[in-house]
């Protein structure tokens, strides 16, 4: 099973690179821009500001959902549909960053497990 909380080697992600401000593309269209990200081993993720899409909420995407990164275009492509992302467990950045229980819930939703 792939680690949902780690960038796959084929994405083109460079450890330590800032992804803040990159546009995020689901398989069926744009979902917003990266507001925050982490590349912590075993707990890497993106926090995406969806803007007006799904009423301006933030969503947490495990790094394992990233299919590729285009640095020249500053775009991140994720292997999920807009509906899958919209239906993910609700993210509240004031409550959920660093919350192991929430990360486990998100990991299971996206088809992986969270390693503590």
MOQUICOR-V297726 format. One record per backbone hydrogen bond with DSSP energy under -0.5 kcal/mol. NH is the residue of the N-H (numbers start at 1). CO is the residue of the C=O. E is the energy in kcal/mol with one decimal. If there is no record, write none. Layout:
NH:CO:E + NH:CO:E
This chain:
4:2:-0.8 + 6:3:-1.4 + 11:8:-1.9 + 12:9:-0.6 + 15:13:-0.6 + 17:14:-2.5 + 21:34:-2.6 + 22:19:-2.2 + 23:74:-2.5 + 24:32:-3.3 + 25:76:-3.3 + 26:24:-0.5 + 26:29:-3.0 + 27:80:-2.4 + 29:26:-1.3 + 31:24:-2.8 + 32:24:-1.0 + 33:49:-1.9 + 34:22:-2.5 + 35:47:-3.4 + 36:47:-1.4 + 38:45:-2.4 + 43:40:-2.4 + 44:5:-2.5 + 45:38:-1.4 + 46:61:-2.5 + 47:36:-3.3 + 48:46:-0.6 + 48:59:-3.0 + 49:33:-3.0 + 50:48:-0.7 + 50:57:-2.9 + 53:50:-1.7 + 55:52:-1.5 + 56:51:-0.8 + 56:53:-0.8 + 57:53:-0.6 + 57:54:-0.7 + 59:48:-2.2 + 61:46:-3.0 + 61:59:-0.6 + 62:60:-0.5 + 63:44:-2.4 + 64:4:-3.0 + 65:62:-2.3 + 66:63:-1.7 + 67:77:-3.1 + 68:77:-1.6 + 69:11:-2.1 + 70:75:-3.2 + 71:69:-0.8 + 74:70:-1.2 + 75:70:-2.0 + 76:23:-3.0 + 77:68:-3.1 + 78:25:-2.8 + 79:65:-3.2 + 80:78:-1.2 + 85:81:-2.0 + 86:82:-2.8 + 87:83:-2.1 + 88:85:-1.1 + 91:58:-0.7 + 95:92:-1.5 + 96:92:-3.3 + 97:93:-0.6 + 99:96:-2.0 + 100:98:-0.9 + 103:99:-2.6 + 104:100:-2.3 + 105:101:-2.0 + 106:102:-2.6 + 107:103:-2.7 + 108:104:-2.4 + 109:105:-2.1 + 110:106:-2.5 + 111:108:-1.3 + 112:107:-3.6 + 115:42:-0.6 + 116:114:-0.6
